[in-house]
Amino acid sequence: DPQSGTALEIGTSGDTVTVPSGATFNVAGTLQSGGAAVANTPNFYATASGDQTIASSTATVMTFATEVFDNGSCYDGTNKFTVPSGKGGVYAFWASYRLDSMYDGNQITLAFLKNGSRDDRSFLICRVPSDNTSYSSGISAIFNLAASDYIQIEISQSNGSSRNTGAAACTFGGFKLI
């Protein structure tokens, strides 16, 4: 407890404070680093609210209209995460999907779009292994983003006709790394 006032200072400028092995910090408030609050916000998680039709051989931006949470008001409620002003940094994202009635050898591509363009370091190409099956998979990636950069998910498939996503298996989320 501080001897007076409400602030307690451990050490002074230039001092090194060492926490011994086995000791634990329990932080009930906001952790500060260099005077700035440290937290993994903004963060969001969204799911599909219904099936989405994906035409054959057509890149389609996926829709995730059910927000489970959106701390920082960074998700547009449909398909796009946008970095808020003053929140640039390193972010982690993930997405999952399911396509129904796919056939042996069909190809599915799932990709992150950064500012509307595919990021060639963060996409997945799958070949469906058996006939008339629902196929699910997912991707994750880490991006260094600036304020107003945005991320979306793009999907395409080569079935020859349109296929529906399985709403329950379609998710999109992300958070700022501390």
C-alpha positions as CSV (number, residue, x, y, z in Angstrom):
1,D,0.0,0.0,0.0
2,P,1.3,3.5,-0.7
3,Q,2.3,5.5,2.4
4,S,0.3,8.5,1.0
5,G,-2.0,9.2,-2.0
6,T,-3.1,6.4,-4.3
7,A,0.0,5.7,-6.5
8,L,2.7,3.2,-5.6
9,E,6.0,3.4,-7.4
10,I,8.4,0.5,-7.5
11,G,11.9,1.8,-8.3
12,T,12.8,5.0,-10.1
13,S,13.9,6.0,-13.5
14,G,16.8,3.9,-14.7
15,D,16.2,1.2,-12.1
16,T,15.6,-2.4,-13.1
17,V,12.9,-4.3,-11.2
18,T,13.4,-8.1,-11.3
19,V,10.6,-10.5,-10.7
20,P,11.9,-13.7,-9.3
21,S,11.1,-17.1,-10.8
22,G,7.8,-18.4,-9.5
23,A,6.4,-14.9,-8.7
24,T,3.1,-13.9,-10.4
25,F,1.6,-10.6,-11.3
26,N,-2.1,-10.4,-11.0
27,V,-3.4,-7.4,-12.9
28,A,-7.0,-6.4,-12.2
29,G,-6.9,-3.1,-14.1
30,T,-5.2,-2.0,-17.3
31,L,-1.6,-3.1,-17.9
32,Q,0.6,-0.2,-19.1
33,S,3.7,-0.3,-21.2
34,G,5.6,2.9,-21.7
35,G,2.6,4.8,-20.7
36,A,0.3,3.2,-23.2
37,A,-2.4,0.7,-22.3
38,V,-1.6,-2.8,-23.5
39,A,-4.5,-4.9,-24.6
40,N,-5.4,-7.2,-27.5
41,T,-8.2,-5.0,-28.8
42,P,-9.7,-4.4,-31.2
43,N,-11.0,-7.9,-31.6
44,F,-14.0,-9.5,-33.3
45,Y,-15.7,-12.8,-34.1
46,A,-18.5,-13.3,-36.7
47,T,-20.3,-16.2,-38.2
48,A,-22.5,-16.7,-41.3
49,S,-26.2,-16.1,-40.7
50,G,-27.2,-18.4,-43.5
51,D,-25.9,-20.3,-46.5
52,Q,-24.1,-18.3,-49.2
53,T,-24.1,-19.4,-52.8
54,I,-20.6,-19.6,-54.4
55,A,-20.6,-19.7,-58.2
56,S,-18.1,-22.0,-59.9
57,S,-14.8,-20.4,-60.8
58,T,-15.8,-17.0,-59.4
59,A,-13.9,-15.4,-56.5
60,T,-16.6,-14.3,-54.0
61,V,-16.2,-12.3,-50.8
62,M,-17.7,-14.3,-47.9
63,T,-20.4,-12.8,-45.8
64,F,-20.4,-13.2,-42.0
65,A,-23.4,-11.2,-40.8
66,T,-23.8,-12.5,-37.2
67,E,-21.4,-10.6,-34.9
68,V,-20.6,-12.7,-31.8
69,F,-18.6,-9.8,-30.5
70,D,-16.9,-6.7,-31.8
71,N,-14.7,-5.0,-29.2
72,G,-13.6,-1.7,-30.8
73,S,-16.4,-1.4,-33.4
74,C,-14.0,-2.6,-36.1
75,Y,-16.1,-5.1,-38.0
76,D,-18.7,-3.8,-40.4
77,G,-21.3,-6.5,-39.6
78,T,-21.1,-8.1,-43.1
79,N,-17.7,-9.0,-44.3
80,K,-14.9,-6.5,-43.5
81,F,-12.6,-5.8,-40.5
82,T,-11.1,-2.3,-40.6
83,V,-8.2,-1.1,-38.4
84,P,-9.5,1.9,-36.4
85,S,-7.5,5.2,-36.2
86,G,-4.6,4.9,-33.8
87,K,-4.8,1.1,-33.7
88,G,-2.2,0.1,-36.3
89,G,0.0,-2.9,-35.5
90,V,0.2,-6.7,-35.8
91,Y,-3.0,-8.6,-36.1
92,A,-3.9,-12.3,-36.1
93,F,-6.9,-13.5,-38.2
94,W,-8.7,-16.8,-38.9
95,A,-11.5,-18.0,-41.1
96,S,-13.3,-21.3,-41.7
97,Y,-15.8,-22.5,-44.3
98,R,-17.8,-25.5,-45.5
99,L,-19.0,-26.1,-49.0
100,D,-21.7,-28.7,-49.7
101,S,-21.9,-31.3,-52.5
102,M,-18.3,-31.1,-53.7
103,Y,-16.8,-33.9,-55.8
104,D,-13.4,-35.7,-56.1
105,G,-10.8,-33.4,-57.6
106,N,-12.7,-30.1,-57.2
107,Q,-10.6,-27.3,-56.0
108,I,-11.5,-24.8,-53.3
109,T,-9.5,-21.6,-52.6
110,L,-9.8,-19.6,-49.4
111,A,-7.8,-16.4,-49.2
112,F,-7.4,-13.2,-47.1
113,L,-7.9,-10.0,-48.9
114,K,-5.9,-7.0,-47.6
115,N,-7.4,-3.7,-48.9
116,G,-9.3,-5.6,-51.6
117,S,-6.4,-7.6,-53.0
118,R,-5.4,-11.2,-52.3
119,D,-2.4,-11.6,-50.1
120,D,-0.4,-14.3,-51.8
121,R,1.3,-15.3,-48.6
122,S,-2.0,-16.2,-46.9
123,F,-4.3,-18.4,-48.9
124,L,-5.3,-22.1,-49.0
125,I,-6.0,-24.3,-52.0
126,C,-7.7,-27.6,-51.3
127,R,-8.6,-30.6,-53.5
128,V,-11.7,-32.4,-52.5
129,P,-10.8,-36.0,-51.7
130,S,-14.2,-37.8,-52.3
131,D,-17.5,-37.5,-54.2
132,N,-20.6,-35.8,-53.0
133,T,-19.2,-34.6,-49.7
134,S,-19.3,-31.5,-47.6
135,Y,-15.8,-30.1,-47.4
136,S,-14.5,-27.9,-44.5
137,S,-11.3,-26.2,-43.8
138,G,-9.8,-23.0,-42.5
139,I,-6.9,-20.5,-42.6
140,S,-5.1,-18.2,-40.3
141,A,-2.5,-15.4,-40.9
142,I,-0.7,-12.6,-39.2
143,F,-0.7,-9.1,-40.8
144,N,1.1,-5.8,-40.0
145,L,-1.7,-3.3,-40.6
146,A,-2.0,0.5,-40.5
147,A,-5.1,2.5,-39.6
148,S,-7.8,2.1,-42.3
149,D,-6.4,-1.1,-43.7
150,Y,-9.0,-3.8,-44.0
151,I,-9.3,-7.5,-44.2
152,Q,-11.9,-9.7,-45.9
153,I,-12.2,-13.4,-46.8
154,E,-12.5,-14.6,-50.4
155,I,-13.6,-18.1,-51.5
156,S,-13.8,-19.8,-54.9
157,Q,-14.6,-23.3,-56.1
158,S,-14.3,-25.3,-59.3
159,N,-17.3,-27.6,-59.1
160,G,-18.8,-26.6,-62.4
161,S,-22.0,-25.3,-60.8
162,S,-22.9,-23.1,-57.8
163,R,-22.4,-24.6,-54.3
164,N,-23.7,-23.4,-50.9
165,T,-21.6,-22.8,-47.8
166,G,-22.7,-24.4,-44.6
167,A,-23.6,-21.4,-42.4
168,A,-22.7,-23.1,-39.1
169,A,-19.2,-23.8,-40.2
170,C,-18.4,-20.3,-41.6
171,T,-16.5,-18.1,-39.2
172,F,-14.2,-15.1,-39.3
173,G,-12.3,-13.5,-36.5
174,G,-9.3,-11.6,-35.4
175,F,-7.5,-9.5,-32.8
176,K,-4.6,-7.2,-32.3
177,L,-1.6,-8.9,-30.9
178,I,-0.2,-7.3,-27.7
